[in-house]
Amino acid sequence: EVAAQGDPRYIGYAQAALQPWLGLADPPPAVRVLRAILLQFDHRFELALQDLEAVLRVEPDHVEAGAWRTAILMVRADYAGARASCRQMAPHTTPLGATACLAQVDAATGRAAQAATALRTALLANPQASAPERLWSLTRLAETEERRGDFVAAEAAFRDALALAVPDVYVQAAYADFLLDRGRPAEVLTLLQDRGRADVLLLRLALAARATGDPRAAGHAQELQARFDAARRRGDTSHRKEESRFALALQGDAPRALALARENWAEQREAADARILLEAALAARDAAAAAPVLQWLADSGFESVVLQSLAARVRELG
C-alpha cells in the first residue's frame, strides 16, 4: 500500500502489527523481510541490510529479500555490491528481472546506452512478464533515457509504464518531474489529480500549481509545511529530499534547502538526491557544499545531462 498510495500511515499500521516481532533477535524470515522494509523506509539502511543478509543466508532464493538488498545498495551508491547482489539473485528470478537488475547498475556506472538497449530488448523478449515487473523495468528504462537526454524515448517508456495501470507512487512522481522539466505543469495537475495524500505527489502538485498560477498552490504549500512539521515532531527525517526541494522551489530559502540536501546526501545518493544538492548549492552560491556530488559523478561515471549541466555551473562558482 505504501508503494501504491504513498501514504505514510500504512507504514505506521505495519509497524504496529509487527510490534511483537520487531525486537526479536532471530524472527522468522518473512517477518525479517518486513522488518527490513520498515527499517529502510526510516532510512536505517545498515540494519535493514543486516536483516536481509540474514534471510538470504538461510534462503538464498528469497527473491524479495534480494531485490530489497539491491535497492538499498543502489540508494547507498554501492554499485559493486549492487552488481554482486544482482548476479547472486539472477538464477532465482525471471529473465526480465535479472536483466533489469544489472541494467540499473550499468545505467549508474557509465553504461547508460547499453543499459537502455538491454532493458528494451528484455521487455520485447518477455511479453509474458508480470505487470509489476514490466512497470519496474519500464520505469528504469524511462529514467535511463531521460538521463541520456533522449526525451522522446523516455516519455514513451513512462507512458507504457503508466498504461499498465499498476498503482505506483514512484512512477507517477518520476513522470511528474519529467513533465515539470519539460515545461508542462498543466499536465502534472491532470496526472496527479486527487493524489495529494502522498507527500511526494503533493509536492509535485504544489510545484505545478505554482507554475500554472492555480489558486490551489498556496493551500498545497501550507499542507506540505504542516506535514513536514508533523514528521519532524515524530522524529521522522526520511523526507529531507522533498523538504529541501520544497524549501528551495516554493519558499526560496536556499540556506535551509542546502542544509537539508546535505543531510539527505549523507544517507542516500541517487540522481534526485544529487540534483537537489547541486541546485541548492548553486542557489546558496556554495560550491564546496556540492563537492561530494561532484566526486560521486567522477567516481561512478554516472551519466545525466541535467546533473552534468548543474555540475558545470557549480564548478564555475569556484
N, C-alpha and C positions, 0 to 999 in steps of 0.2 A: 504493500500500500504506500510506503514511503516513496518508492521509485515511481509509482503510478501517479500519486496525488501530490507528493512533495509536502505533505502536512506533517510537521514535526510532532504532532500529538501522537501519531502512530508509533513513534519511537518510544514515547513515554508509556504507551499501552504495552508494548513488547517488554520494556524493562520491568514493568510491574508484574507481568505474567511470569517472567523468568526470575524474579527476585529470589525465590528459594534456591535457585541453582547458581546464581551469579558468584557466590563466594566459594563454591566448591573448588578444591584443588584439581580434581580429575572428573569433571562431569561427562556424561555420555557424548559421543561425537556430534550428534545432531544439535544438542544444546550448546556444545562448544563452538560450533559454527555460528549459531545465532548470537552467542555472546560476542564473538569476534566481529560480526556485522555491527552490533550495537557499539562496540568499542571504536570501530573505525568511523562511525557517524559522529562520535565525540572527539575524533582526531587523536585517539590513543592508539596510534598505529603500531607501536612496538608490541604492546600487549595483545593486540589483535593478531599480529603475525605469530606470536608465540602460540596462541590457541590454534591457529590454522596449521602451523607446522606440527603440532601435537596430533591433530586429526590425521594429517597426511602420513605421519609415521605409522599409524595404525591402519589407515585405509588410503593407500596411495592412489586409488582410483576415484577418490571423492572429488568429482568434477567441480562442485560448488565451492569447496574449500580451496581448490587450486585456482579457480577463477578469481576469488576474492584476494588470494595471496598475490596474484599477478597484478590485480588492480591497485592494491596498496603499494606494491613495489614501483609501479608506474607513477603514482602520485608522489612518491618519495624520490623520484628520478634515479632509482636504482635499476638502470636499464640492463646491466649484465644479469642481475638477479631475476628480473622480469623475463628475460630471454630464456634463462635456465628453467624458470617455472613453466613457461610455455612448452618447452621441449619435454619436460618431465610429464606434463599432462597430455601431450599430443596422442599417445596411444589409447587414452581413455576417453577422448572426446570425439566430436564429429569432424569430418574433413574441413567443413567451413569454419568450425570453431578453432581448429588447430591453425589453419591459415591466418584467420583474423587475429589470433593471439600474437603470432610472430609479426604480422604486418603492423600492428600498433607500435611494436618496439622499433621496427625498421623505420617507421614514419617519424620517430622521435630521435633517430640516430643517423641522419644524413642519407637515408634511402627512401625518401618520400615517394618518388616516382615509381620505384619498384614495389613499394607497399600498395600504392593505388592500383597498379596493374594486377598484383596478386589478389587483392580484395575483389576487384571486378571479375577476374577470371573465376575465382572460387564461388562467387554469387551466381554466376551463369551456370557453373558446373553442378551446383547443388540446389536446384529449384525446390527440392523436397524438404529443405531445412525448415525448422520451425519458425514461426513469425517472430518470436523474441530474439532468436539467433540472427535472423535476417535484419531485424531492427538494429541490433548491436553492430553488425558488420557494416550496414549501410551508413550508420552514424559515423563510424570510424572512417569510412570512405569519404563522406561529405567533409569531415573535418580536415582530412589529409589534403583533399583537392582545394579546399578553401585556403589552407596554409600555403599551398603551392601557387596560389593566385589564379587557379582555373575555376572561376566563379560559376560558369555555366555548368560544368560537371558537378560542382559542389551542390548547386541548387537542385539539380536533377536527383542526386542521391538523397538529399534532405526530403524532397517531395516523395520519393519512393519509400523512404522510411516512415513518413507520416501517413502515407496511404495504407500502411499495414494496420492502422487503427489500433495499435497497441498503446494503451495509456502509459506515457513515459515523460516525466518532467524534464529529464536531461535533454532529450532531443528537441523538445519544444523550446527550451531556453537557448539551446545552441542555434536553432533556426531563427529564433527571435533576434539573437545577436547578429547573425548573418544579415538579416533584413535591416537592422539598425545601421550596420556598417555600410550597407548599400544605399542608405538614404531613403528607406521605405518604411517609416514608422507607422503609417496608417495600416499597413498590412499586419503589423505586430498587434495592434489593437483588436483586429479581427481574429487573428490566430489565438490570442490568449484571452479572449472574452470569457468572463466568468471563471477564470483560472487563478485568480489572485490569492487563493488560500495558501499556495506555495510561495514562500518568501522570495525565492529566486525568480518566479514568474511575476510576482507583484513588482519587483524591481524593474523588470523589462517593461511592464505596463506603465510604470511611472516615467521611465525614460521616453517611451513612445508618446505618452500623453503630453509630456513637456515639449517634445519636438513638434507635435501637431497643434499645440495650443488647446488641447482638450481640457475642458473645465474640471475634469476629474483628477488632474495632475496633482493639485495641492492635497487632495484627500488621500491619494495613493502615497504621497511622500510622508504625510502625517502618520498613516497607518504603518508604514515601514519603520519610521522612527520609534513608534510605540513598540513594535515587535523587537527591534534591536535592543531597546531599553529593557524590555522584559527578559530577553535572553541573557543580558548582562547580569541582571539581578539573580538569575538562576545559576550563574557561573558558566553559562554556555558561550564559548568563544568560537564555535565552529563555523560562523558565518562572517569571519573577518574580511574575506574577499568581497562578499556582497556589500558589507558595510563600508568598506573602503571605496568601492565604486559609487555607492550612494553619497558618501561624503564629498567625493570629487565632482561627480557629474550633476548632482542635484542640490548640494549645499555650497559648492565652491570652496570647500575647506581643504586646501591642499596639504597643510601640515598634518591634520588628523588622518586624511586619506593615506598619506605616506607612512605614518606610524602603524596604521592597521595593515597596510600592504606588506610592510617589513615583518611584522609579527606573523602574518599569514605565510610568507615565503619560508619562514623558519620551519613550518610544518608541512607545507605541500608545495610542489614545484612542477606544476603543469603549465600549459600555454596561457591559460586565463590568469593564473597567478603571476606569471611573468609580465603579462601585459599591464595589469593594474599597477604593479610596482614601477614599471617603466613610465607609465602615464603620470603616476603620482610624483615620481622623481622629477619629471620634466616640469610639471606644474609648480613644484616647490623649488625648482632650479637647484636640485641637489644630486649632482651626478654620482657622488660617492655612494649614495644610498642604493643606486642601481647596480653597483659593481657585482654583487652576487649573481644577478641575472645575466650580465654580460659574460661572466665566467662560465655560467651554465650553457649559454649559447655556444661559446667557443669549445667547451669540453665535449658537448653532446653532438654537435653538428646539426642541431635542431633547425629545421627549415620552416620559415614563416615570413612571408613578405611583409606582414604587419609588424612583427617583432623586430625584424631586421631594420625596417624603417625607423621605428622608435629607438632602437639601439643606436643607430647612426646619429639621431638627434641628441641623444644623451651624451654621446662622445663629443659632440660639438660644444656642449656646455662646459666641458673641461678645458 
